[in-house]
């Protein structure tokens, strides 16, 4: 694992917000994008919340929106950009590495808990 894969610095904050993670997770499965209203419903967001998150992601170049008329009704389609796909995949890889490190450390601690005299927190408190 490279140094970036083990660092919290590699986590892009734009992806780390739960609603944006939901939006991107849904869009990853939709190669041709998804209508705004369907994305809103799938993510359980209001129009205003989704719009705000889409604007943030659009400003970062992660998603792009297209507007068209379908049956004389306006339709906004949101799709992941190729750069957004690449960056989100890198984010997921880094996050997966950090989660694995944490799980491994917790398992090691459970197998060999620190003795009270070796516990740095307890030593600092005494």
C-alpha positions as CSV (number, residue, x, y, z in Angstrom):
1,X,0.0,0.0,0.0
2,X,1.5,3.4,-0.9
3,X,1.8,6.3,1.5
4,X,-1.2,8.1,0.1
5,X,-3.4,5.0,0.5
6,X,-2.7,5.1,4.2
7,X,-3.2,8.8,4.7
8,X,-6.4,10.7,5.6
9,X,-5.0,13.5,3.5
10,X,-5.9,11.4,0.4
11,X,-9.6,11.6,1.2
12,X,-11.3,14.3,-0.8
13,X,-13.7,16.2,1.4
14,X,-16.0,16.8,-1.5
15,X,-16.8,13.0,-1.5
16,X,-16.9,12.5,2.2
17,X,-20.2,14.2,2.9
18,X,-22.8,11.4,3.3
19,X,-25.4,12.9,0.8
20,X,-22.7,13.4,-1.9
21,X,-21.5,9.9,-1.3
22,X,-25.0,8.7,-1.9
23,X,-25.4,10.8,-5.0
24,X,-22.1,9.5,-6.5
25,X,-22.8,5.9,-5.5
26,X,-26.1,6.0,-7.4
27,X,-24.5,7.8,-10.4
28,X,-21.7,5.2,-10.6
29,X,-24.3,2.7,-11.7
30,X,-25.8,4.9,-14.4
31,X,-23.5,5.3,-17.3
32,X,-25.8,7.7,-19.1
33,X,-26.7,9.7,-16.0
34,X,-30.0,10.0,-14.2
35,X,-32.8,12.5,-14.3
36,X,-32.7,14.9,-11.4
37,X,-36.0,13.8,-10.0
38,X,-35.1,10.2,-10.0
39,X,-31.8,10.9,-8.4
40,X,-33.6,13.0,-5.8
41,X,-35.9,10.1,-5.0
42,X,-33.2,7.5,-4.9
43,X,-31.1,9.5,-2.5
44,X,-34.0,10.6,-0.3
45,X,-33.2,14.3,-0.7
46,X,-35.3,17.4,-1.3
47,X,-35.0,19.4,-4.5
48,X,-33.0,22.1,-2.6
49,X,-30.6,19.7,-0.9
50,X,-29.9,17.8,-4.1
51,X,-29.5,21.0,-6.1
52,X,-27.0,22.3,-3.5
53,X,-24.9,19.1,-3.6
54,X,-25.0,18.9,-7.4
55,X,-23.7,22.5,-7.6
56,X,-20.8,21.6,-5.3
57,X,-20.0,18.5,-7.3
58,X,-20.4,20.4,-10.6
59,X,-18.0,23.2,-9.4
60,X,-15.4,20.5,-8.6
61,X,-15.8,18.9,-12.1
62,X,-17.2,15.7,-10.7
63,X,-20.6,15.7,-12.3
64,X,-22.1,17.6,-15.3
65,X,-25.7,18.4,-15.9
66,X,-27.6,18.5,-19.2
67,X,-30.9,20.1,-19.8
68,X,-33.4,19.1,-22.4
69,X,-37.1,19.0,-23.1
70,X,-38.7,15.5,-23.0
71,X,-42.4,15.5,-24.0
72,X,-42.4,19.3,-23.7
73,X,-41.2,19.1,-20.1
74,X,-37.8,20.3,-19.0
75,X,-35.5,17.5,-17.8
76,X,-32.1,17.9,-16.1
77,X,-29.9,14.8,-16.3
78,X,-27.0,14.5,-13.9
79,X,-24.0,12.3,-14.9
80,X,-20.6,11.5,-13.4
81,X,-17.8,13.0,-15.5
82,X,-14.8,10.8,-16.5
83,X,-12.6,12.8,-14.1
84,X,-15.3,12.4,-11.3
85,X,-15.4,8.7,-11.9
86,X,-11.6,8.4,-11.7
87,X,-11.4,10.6,-8.5
88,X,-14.3,8.9,-6.8
89,X,-12.7,5.5,-7.5
90,X,-9.4,6.7,-6.0
91,X,-11.3,8.0,-3.0
92,X,-13.0,4.7,-2.5
93,X,-9.7,2.8,-2.8
94,X,-8.1,5.1,-0.2
95,X,-11.1,4.7,2.1
96,X,-11.1,1.0,1.8
97,X,-7.3,0.9,2.7
98,X,-7.9,3.0,5.7
99,X,-10.8,0.9,6.9
100,X,-8.8,-2.3,6.4
101,X,-5.9,-0.8,8.4
102,X,-8.3,0.1,11.2
103,X,-9.9,-3.3,11.3
104,X,-6.5,-5.0,11.3
105,X,-5.3,-2.8,14.2
106,X,-8.5,-3.5,16.2
107,X,-8.1,-7.2,15.6
108,X,-4.5,-7.1,16.7
109,X,-5.4,-5.2,19.8
110,X,-8.2,-7.7,20.6
111,X,-5.7,-10.5,20.4
112,X,-3.0,-8.8,22.4
113,X,-4.5,-6.0,24.6
114,X,-2.0,-3.7,26.2
115,X,-1.3,-4.4,29.8
116,X,-2.2,-1.5,32.1
117,X,1.5,-0.6,32.6
118,X,2.0,-0.4,28.8
119,X,-1.2,1.5,28.0
120,X,0.0,5.0,27.1
121,X,-3.3,6.6,28.0
122,X,-3.3,5.1,31.5
123,X,0.4,6.0,31.9
124,X,-0.4,9.6,31.0
125,X,-3.2,9.8,33.5
126,X,-1.2,8.4,36.4
